Amino acid sequence: MGQSSSGAQWQRNLWGTIVAEVLTILGFSAGSILVPYYVQEMGISDLRQVGAWTGAYQSAGSVAFALATPIWGVLGDRYGRKVMLVRAMGSAALLLVLMGLARSPMQLMILRVIQGCLTGTPAAASALLATGTPRERLAYSLGLLQTSLLVGSSAGPMVGGYVGDALGYRATFFVSAVVVSAATLLVLLAVREPAESAAATAQARREGPLAGFKSLLGSKRLGLLIAMVFVINVTYGLLGPVLPLYIQQLVSNPKRLASTAGTISGVAAFTGAAAALIIGRLSDRLGHRRVLLSCLGGMSLLYFPQALARSATVLGCLLGMQGFFQGGLSPSTSAMVVGGAPREKVGAALGLSSSASATGYALGPMLGALVMGATTPGTVYLFAGGIFTLVTLSVAASGAPRVRRVVLPQRH
């Protein structure tokens, strides 16, 4: 009875967290695609300045997130994972309301910094699931979580685009806050602290937080993995301030700009969501390194034709194809991080990985805005493709960090 109850609880936690993350990421991404247009509504008309403000918005939030996430990860290891998830979601809802009330790009950027310091729901959700999920189901659970993040990312820009066109850009932030508040309530009511968390937090409290960080950073495998995460996310971040403005150049009907941008962004996230679940499970059978190299290669090749796109439709199709490969990268990476850390340090390990990811996103938009300011949006795609090609060749030449392959039980 005890084992059956425990088994049912981890599945309730899994599905409660999955639904809550879909709603939360939907709320986050609904407003993010509209930031360049929101900035223009605030009185900034020069597109280069708009790109600079957008890059600063994304970079400042990512820097704050990178600094704060490892700290929240350690606190989650020591005091519980559910409270960290509730804290992150509740803070996000409040700050979305304040963003809808912002009157200048500077106010918006300051709120983004505060948001980066207080939020970070994917890392908190990953730590909660990694603690309570049976090891033989870990890759499945983390792949499903990644799918939920990408489903939210795919639906969010679409919802935000249509709400923005219908009700205005400010209204999008208010609607997003309501959605994230619903997700917070769901976690409070449906998710419980995993039973395994008690022993893990007790062990974490016996070791000082700095000692825990030192032991994790001393792992060569984890260090190589975090470095790879950093470089990949620099490349992703390059296009943050570029994509909305590139779409603005390609779209034929300015009245449908927000909905077109949201749909194009959503297509890539949708294909990524499908890939995260399908390829994440296949990687347990085919091997993480083989899947990693295949996805890296696909990502590299598809950046270059995007630079030559002459219509929003072509760009959307190419982004949709690329999203399939991008979605396939994440589940293996998460499983590798969790597999390389003791259970009582899972939160700290995921925090370090998230910090590397956020740091990459912080540097990427600044670099992307700089390249776009000196050249054209299309050139940034060529630049991103070159970086990703170097990452692919480096992984192929030196070998990728490996993780224990988990064989999932057959379902009858």
N, C-alpha and C positions, 0 to 999 in steps of 0.2 A: 504493500500500500504506500509506504514511504517513497519507494523508488518511482512508483507510478505517479504519485503526487508531484515529485520533483521533476519528472519528465514532462508532465503537463505544464508545470510552472515555467520551465525554460521556453517552451513553445508559446505560452501566453506572453511572456516577456518579449520574445522575438517578434511576434505579430503586432503587439502593442507598440513596440519601438519602431517597427517598419512603417506602420500607418502614421505615427507621429512624425517621423522623419520626412515622409512624403509631404505632409502638410507644412512642416517647418521650412524645408528647402524650397517648396513652392512659394511660400511667403517671401523668403530671402530673394529668390531669383526674379520674382514678379517685378520688383522695383529696379533691380540692378541693370537690366537691359535699357531702362529708360533714363538712366542718370545723365547721359549726354544731352538728351532732349530737355530734361528737367533743368539742367544748367543753362541751356539756351533760354528757357522760359524765365529764368532769374535775371536775364539781361545780358548774358555773354553771347555775342553773335559771331565773333571770329572763330572759325572751326579749329584753328591751331590752338587757341586758348581753351576751347571746349575740350579738345583732346588732352591738353595739359591738365586741366581740372579733373577730367575723368581718370587720367593716369594717377594723379595725386590722390584722388578718392580711393582708388583700389589699392594703391601702394601703402598709403597710411594705415588703412585697415588691416592689411596683411602684416605690416611690421608689428602693430599692436597685438595681433593674433599670434604671431610667431613668438613674441616675448611672453605672452600670458599663458598659452596652451600647455607648455610643459609644467607650469606651476599648478594649473588646474588638474592636470593628469596626476601629479603627485598627491594633491589633496584628495582626489578621488580614490587613489590607492589606500590612503590613510583613513578616510572618513566615509567612504561609500560612493558608489557610482551613480545611483539613482538621483541623489541630491545634486550632483554635478549636472546631470541632464536637465533636471527641472530648472536649476539656476540659469543654465544657458538659454533655454527656450523662453523662460519668463523675461529675461533681460532683452532678448531679441524682440519680443512683442512690444515692450515699452519703447525701445529705441526706434522701431519702425514708425510708431505714432509721432515721435519727436521729429523724425526725418520728414514726415509729411507736413510738419509745421515750419520747416527751415525756410529762411528768407534769403539766404545767400549761399554761394558755393562753399565759403569758408565754414559756415555753420554746418553744412552738410558733411564736410570733411571731418570736422571735430566730432560730430556724432558717429561717424564711421569709425574713428579711432576708439571711441568708448565702446562701440559695438564689438570691435575686434578684441578688446580687453576682456569683455564679459561673456562672450558667446563661445562658439566652437562645439556645436551639437554633434557633428559626425564623430569626432574623437571621443566625446563622452558616451555616445551610443555604442561605439565600437568596444570601448572598455567594459561597458555593462554586459554586452552580449558575449564578449570573450571570456568574462569571468563565469557566467552561468551556463554557457553552452558546452555540451559534451565535446571532448576533443575530436572525436570522429565526425562531428557535424560542424566543426568550426568553419571550414572553407565554405560550406553551404550557407551558413548563417551570415558570414561576412560578405559573400557574394550577393546574397539577398538584400543585405543592408545597402551595398553599393548600388544595386538596382533601384532601391527605393530613393536613394539620393538623386539618381539620374532621372527617374520618373518625375520627381519633384522639379528637377532642373528643366525637364522638357515641357512640363505643364506650366511652370511658373512664368517664363517669358511670354507664352501664348496668352495666358490669363492676364498678365500685366499689360501686354500690348493692347488687348481688346478693352480692358478697363480704362487704360490710359486714353485711348481714342474716344471712348464713350463718356467718361466722367472726368477726365483730366489726370495729369500725372500725380498730383498730390493725393487724389483719391486712391490711387494704387497702393500707396504706403499704408493708408488707413485700412483698406481691405486686407492687405497682407498681415497687419497686426492682429486682426480678428482671427484669421486662419491660424497663425502661430499660437495665439491664446488657446484655441481649441486643442491644438497639439499638446500644449502644456497640461491642460486639464486631463487629457487622455492618459498621459504618463502618470500623473498623480493617482488616477483611479485604477488603471489597468496593469501597471508595471510594479513589481516588487523587487527589492534588493535581493540579488541572488544569494542562496544559502552559502555558496562557496566564498562569498565576499567577506564573511565574518573572519574566517581563518586567514584570508589574504590580507585584510586590513590590519589584523593583529600582527602578522609577520612584518608588514610594511612599517608599522609604528615602532617595532623593535630596532629598525635600521634607520639611521638618519637620512633625510631626503638627499643630501649632497652625496652621501656614500652610494645611494641607489643610482644616481645619475652617473657617477664615476664608473660603476661596474657595467652599466649599459654602454657607455661611450667607449669602454675598453674592449668591447666586442668588435672584432674586425669585420665579421659578417654584417652586423647591424650598422656599423659605420659606413661600409660600402653601399649598403642598401639606402641609407639616409642620403648619402651623396648623390645617388642616382635619382632619388625622389626630388631632390633639390634642383638638379639640372633640368629634368623633365618639366617641372612646374615653372621654371624660368621661361621655358619655351611656351607653355600654355599662357602664361601671363603676358607675353609679348602682345598678344592679340586682343587683350581686354579693352583698351581704349580705341583700338583700330576697327574692330568688326562693326560696331554701330555706325561709324562714319563711312566705312567702306560700303555698307548697305545703303546709306543715305545717298552716295554717289551713283549707285546702280538702280535704285528704285525709280519706277516711272511715275507713280502716283504719290505725291507728297502727303496727301490726306490719309494714306494708309501706311505711312512710314512706321509707326510704332507697332502695328499689328504684323507688318511684314518682317520687321526685325525680330519680333518675338517668335514668329513662326519659324524663321530660319534657324534661330538659336535652339528652338525647341526640337527641331528635327534631329539635330546632332545628339542632343541629350536623350531623345527617344531611342535612337539606334544604339546608343551607348548603354542604355538601361537593359535592352535585350541582350547585348553582348556580355554584360557583367554577369548575368545569370547563366547564360549558355556556356561562354568560354571559361568562366570561373570554375564550373563543374568539370569541363573537359581538361583543364590544366591539371587536375588531380590525377588524371589517367595518362595524359600525354607528357607531363613534366612541365614544371613552371618555366624553366629556361627556354624551352622550345616555344612555348606560347608567348613568352615575353619578347623574344626576338622577332617572331612573326608580327606581333602587334606594333613593335617599334618600327619595323620595316614598312608596314602599311601606313602608319602615321607619316613617316618621312616622305614617302612617294606622293601622298595626296596634298601636301602643302604647296607644291610647286604649281599644279594646274589652278589652284585657287587664286594665285597671283595674276592669272590671265583671264579670270572670269569677266564676262561682259554683260551679265545680267544677274539679277538677284536669284532667279530660278536655278541657274547653273551653280552659283555659289552655294545655294541651299542643298542641292544634290551632292556636291562634293563634300560639304560638311557632314551630311548624313552618312556618307560612306566612311568618312574619317571617324565619326563617332563610334562606329562599330569596333574599330581597332582601339580607340581610346578607352572605351568601356571594358575591353578585355584586359587592360593593364592593371586595373585597380584591385580586383579580388586577390590576385596572387601576391601583390605587394603587401596588402593588409595581413594576409595569412603568414607571410614571411616575417613581418614585424612581430606578430603575436607569437609565432613559433620560436622566435629567437630570444624571447624574454621569459623569465620566471612569471608564474601567475600573479604573484604579489607585486610585480613591476610592470604589468601589462599597460596600465594607465600611463605610466611615465614613458614607456617605449612608444606608445601611440602618440603621446604628446610630443616627443622628439620628432617623430616622423611628420606629424602635422605641422610642427614648427618649421621643419625643412621645407615642406610644401608651401606654407604661408610665406616664408622668406623668398622662395622662388617667385611666388605671385607678386610679392612686393617689388622685387627688382625687375621682373618682366614688364609690367606696364610702364615703368619709367623708361626702360630701354626701348620699348615699343613706341612710346610717344616721341622719344628722341629721334629714332630712325624715321618715323612718319613725318616729323617736323622738317627733316633734312631731305626727304625723298617723297615717296607716295605710299598710300596704304598697301598697294600691291607688293611693293618692295619688302615690306615687313613680313609678308608671307614667305617670300624667298629667303629672307634672313632666318625665319623660324624653321623652314625646311632644312637649311644648312646645319643649324644647331642640332636638330633631331637626327639628321644623318650621321653626324659625328658621334652622338650618343649611341646610335645603333651599331656603328662600326666599332666603337670602344667596347661595348658589351660583347659583341661577337668575337673580338680579338682577345679580350682578357677573361672572359667567362663572367657569368652573373652570379650574385649571391644566391645560394640555394636554400631551400627549406624542405623539411621532411615531407614526403608525399603522404597525403592522407587518403586512404582508400575508404570511400563511403560504403556503408553496408547496402546490400541489394534490397530493394523494396519489393515486397511480395503483395 
